[in-house]
Amino acid sequence: GSTNAVVHLLAIAGRVEVDLTLDDWDRRGRDVATIVNLMPSGKYLMEEFFYAGGLPVVLKRLGEGGQLHKDALTVSGATIWDEVKDVTNHNPEVILPLDQALTRQGGIAVLRGNLAPKGAVLKPSAASPHLLVHRGRAVVFEDIDDYKAQIDDEALEIDETCVMVLKNCGPKGYPGMAEVGNMGLPPKVLRKGITDMVRISDARMSGTAYGTVILHTAPEAAAGGPLAVVRTGDMIEVDVPNRRLHLDISEAELAERMAAWKPGHEVAEAGYAWLHQTHVEGADTGADLDFLKGCRGAGVGKESH
């Protein structure tokens, strides 16, 4: 599934006052296998998934594997198991049996550490296995414009062992939290035949994108999170199996950098952009506006002409 689902469901949970956290995603999803052979994790397209039987077949597979609350009611009034137990899988190469899963541990990995005290997310099934444990030199882009200005420069000191870091693209830093986290690789790296590098940002990315891309880093750079003070040349350690994301500097140096930090993102002075930047929460709680927490909507009292 898409990493965007994390933000959306956290926001929905906040609106209806359900206690859902990033840790729930990791705890519940860690041992759920990836059984849909769909890009970017697999080889097929959404059309083939539809013709194979789609989501009902996936739910049936999960139910057969003991990973579904079969008695949960649906809007039809029937249980979820009653709705899916008799469906047919028309293409077992697209929707795989649990014992032939693409990965035994799919879902969303939530990483924490001094670089992401409130968490960051990664989709393991779309990542390169050899990069799930990695230590590399940071190459930092202060915002998306800085990235665009530098990435094609042959003089940029970067190779496939580096960690690309993009700042100021979170809910406050780039209102709307744009899908720019899956940064394209430098041309001089691509020419080597390299197709993936570790990339870290406070941005989002499309569910169709692939790579070892760490997203939604919280607190975001524009909110003064540790991501804001990463410098080119710093060493960063990624350990997905142990859910760790670490900036390899001392606590004292990190504290010194944080104390000296000043915002570098564009700040709106009026209008909806100001409202958004002033009231938006972090990705770790859904990137929703704080005054909408616990709000389920209200009836419109009068017609508007």
C-alpha positions in Angstrom: 0.0 0.0 0.0 0.9 3.7 -0.2 2.8 5.5 2.6 0.1 8.2 2.1 -2.3 5.9 3.8 -0.4 6.5 7.1 -1.1 10.3 7.0 -4.7 9.9 5.8 -5.7 7.4 8.4 -4.0 9.2 11.3 -5.9 12.4 10.3 -9.2 10.5 10.0 -8.5 8.9 13.4 -7.9 12.4 14.9 -11.2 13.7 13.5 -13.2 10.8 15.0 -11.1 10.7 18.2 -9.7 7.2 17.7 -6.4 6.6 19.4 -4.2 5.6 16.4 -0.5 6.2 16.4 2.5 5.6 14.2 3.6 2.7 16.5 0.3 1.0 15.7 1.2 0.9 12.0 4.5 -0.8 12.8 3.1 -3.2 15.4 0.2 -4.3 13.3 1.8 -4.3 9.9 5.3 -5.7 10.6 4.2 -9.4 10.1 1.7 -8.9 7.4 3.1 -10.4 4.2 3.1 -8.6 0.8 0.9 -10.8 -1.4 -0.1 -8.4 -4.1 2.4 -8.7 -7.0 1.9 -5.1 -8.0 4.3 -2.3 -9.0 6.4 -0.9 -7.4 6.9 -3.9 -5.1 6.1 -6.5 -7.8 5.6 -6.7 -11.6 1.9 -6.2 -12.5 -0.3 -3.2 -12.9 -3.5 -2.1 -11.1 -5.6 -3.3 -14.1 -4.3 -6.9 -13.6 -5.1 -6.6 -9.9 -8.6 -5.6 -10.7 -9.2 -8.5 -13.1 -7.6 -11.0 -10.7 -10.4 -10.1 -8.2 -9.0 -7.1 -6.4 -9.3 -6.3 -2.7 -12.0 -8.9 -1.9 -9.5 -11.7 -2.8 -6.8 -10.0 -0.7 -9.1 -9.9 2.3 -10.0 -13.6 1.8 -6.3 -14.5 1.8 -5.7 -12.5 5.0 -8.8 -14.1 6.6 -7.5 -17.6 5.7 -4.2 -16.6 7.3 -5.7 -15.5 10.6 -5.0 -11.8 9.9 -8.5 -10.5 9.6 -11.2 -9.7 12.1 -13.8 -11.8 10.3 -16.7 -10.7 12.4 -16.3 -7.0 11.7 -19.5 -5.5 10.2 -19.5 -3.8 6.9 -22.0 -1.1 5.7 -24.1 -3.8 4.0 -24.9 -5.2 7.5 -23.0 -8.4 6.7 -19.6 -9.3 8.2 -16.5 -8.7 6.2 -15.9 -12.4 6.0 -19.4 -13.1 4.6 -18.6 -10.5 2.0 -15.4 -12.1 0.7 -15.3 -15.8 1.7 -16.7 -17.0 -1.6 -14.8 -14.8 -4.0 -12.5 -16.3 -6.7 -8.9 -15.5 -7.4 -8.7 -15.3 -11.2 -4.9 -14.9 -11.3 -2.7 -16.4 -8.5 0.4 -14.8 -10.0 -1.0 -11.4 -9.2 -2.6 -12.1 -5.8 -0.3 -14.7 -4.3 -0.9 -17.3 -1.6 0.5 -16.3 1.8 3.1 -19.1 1.6 4.4 -17.6 -1.7 4.4 -13.9 -0.6 6.8 -11.4 -2.2 8.0 -10.5 1.3 7.2 -12.0 4.6 7.2 -8.6 6.3 5.5 -6.0 4.3 3.5 -3.1 5.7 5.1 0.2 6.7 8.3 0.4 8.8 8.4 3.3 11.3 12.0 4.4 12.1 13.0 6.5 15.0 16.2 7.9 16.4 17.9 11.3 16.9 17.1 12.2 13.3 13.4 11.3 13.6 12.3 11.5 17.3 8.7 11.4 16.3 9.2 8.9 13.6 9.7 8.5 9.8 8.2 5.9 7.5 9.5 3.6 4.8 7.8 0.9 2.6 10.2 -2.1 2.9 8.6 -4.0 0.0 9.6 -1.2 -2.4 13.1 -0.7 -1.0 16.3 -2.3 -2.1 17.3 -5.1 0.4 21.0 -4.2 0.3 20.1 -0.6 1.5 17.9 -1.6 4.5 21.0 -1.4 6.7 23.3 1.4 5.4 25.7 4.1 6.6 26.5 6.9 4.2 27.5 10.5 3.8 24.7 13.0 3.7 24.2 15.2 0.7 21.8 17.9 1.8 19.3 19.9 -0.2 17.7 22.7 1.8 14.4 22.6 -0.2 13.0 21.4 -3.5 14.4 24.4 -5.4 17.9 23.7 -4.0 17.6 20.1 -5.1 16.5 21.1 -8.7 19.4 23.6 -8.9 22.1 21.0 -7.9 21.0 17.5 -8.9 22.2 17.7 -12.5 25.5 19.4 -11.7 28.3 17.1 -12.6 30.4 18.8 -9.9 28.0 17.7 -7.2 30.0 15.5 -4.8 27.8 12.5 -4.6 27.9 8.7 -5.4 25.6 5.8 -4.8 26.9 5.3 -1.2 25.6 8.7 -0.1 22.3 9.5 1.6 20.3 12.2 -0.1 18.6 14.5 2.4 15.7 16.9 1.4 14.5 19.5 3.9 11.5 21.9 4.2 9.0 19.8 2.2 6.7 18.8 5.1 3.3 20.1 6.1 4.6 23.5 7.2 7.7 23.8 5.0 5.9 23.0 1.7 2.2 23.4 2.5 0.3 20.5 1.1 3.3 18.2 1.9 4.2 17.6 -1.7 5.1 14.2 -3.2 8.7 15.0 -3.8 10.4 12.6 -1.4 11.4 10.1 -4.1 14.1 12.4 -5.4 15.5 11.4 -8.8 19.1 10.3 -8.7 22.0 12.3 -10.0 22.6 11.6 -13.7 26.2 10.6 -13.0 25.0 7.9 -10.7 22.3 6.8 -13.1 24.9 6.3 -15.8 26.6 3.7 -13.7 23.4 1.6 -13.8 22.4 2.5 -10.2 18.7 2.8 -9.7 18.4 3.3 -6.0 20.0 5.3 -3.2 18.9 6.0 0.4 16.7 9.2 0.4 15.4 11.0 3.5 12.9 13.8 3.7 9.9 15.3 5.5 7.9 15.0 2.3 5.5 12.4 0.9 5.8 10.3 -2.3 3.4 8.6 -4.6 2.2 5.1 -3.8 3.5 4.1 -7.3 7.0 5.1 -6.5 9.8 2.7 -5.4 13.1 2.9 -3.7 14.7 3.1 -0.3 12.9 6.3 0.5 12.4 7.4 4.1 9.5 9.9 4.3 7.4 12.0 6.7 10.4 12.6 9.0 9.1 14.2 12.2 9.4 16.8 13.5 9.8 18.3 10.0 12.6 20.7 9.2 10.3 23.8 9.1 9.2 23.0 12.7 12.7 22.8 13.9 13.2 19.1 13.9 16.7 17.6 13.8 16.3 17.1 10.0 16.7 20.9 9.8 20.3 20.8 11.1 21.7 18.0 9.0 24.7 19.1 7.0 26.4 17.8 3.9 29.2 15.5 5.0 27.4 14.2 8.1 27.2 10.4 8.4 23.7 8.9 8.6 22.9 5.4 9.7 19.8 3.5 8.6 18.8 0.2 10.2 15.3 -0.8 9.0 15.3 -4.2 10.8 15.9 -2.5 14.1 13.8 0.6 13.1 16.6 3.0 13.6 17.5 6.3 11.9 20.5 8.0 13.4 22.5 11.2 12.6 26.1 10.3 13.7 27.0 13.4 15.7 27.3 13.8 19.5 24.4 14.9 21.6 26.2 18.1 22.5 26.8 19.0 18.8 23.2 18.2 17.9 22.0 20.4 20.8 24.3 23.2 19.7 23.0 23.1 16.1 19.4 23.0 17.3 20.0 26.1 19.5 21.4 28.0 16.5 18.8 27.0 14.0 16.7 29.6 12.3 13.7 28.8 9.9 14.7 28.8 6.3 11.3 28.0 4.6 8.9 30.4 3.0 6.5 31.8 5.6 3.1 33.0 4.5 1.9 36.3 6.0 -1.8 36.1 5.3 -4.6 34.0 3.7 -5.2 30.3 3.7 -1.4 29.6 3.5 -0.9 31.5 6.7 -3.8 29.6 8.4 -2.4 26.3 7.2 1.2 26.9 8.3 0.0 28.2 11.7 -2.3 25.4 12.5 -1.1 22.3 10.6 0.2 19.4 12.8 3.1 17.1 12.0 2.9 14.1 9.7 3.2 11.8 12.8 -0.3 12.8 13.8 -1.8 13.1 10.3 -0.8 16.6 9.1 -4.3 17.8 9.9 -5.2 21.3 11.1 -5.2 21.4 14.9 -8.6 23.0 15.2 -10.3 20.2 13.3 -9.2 17.5 15.8 -12.4 15.8 17.2 -14.6 17.5 14.5 -17.0 15.2 12.7 -18.6 17.9 10.6 -21.8 19.9 11.2 -25.1 20.4 9.4 -25.5 23.4 7.2 -28.2 25.5 8.9 -29.2 27.7 6.0 -29.1 27.6 2.2 -26.4 29.6 0.5 -27.3 31.5 -2.6 
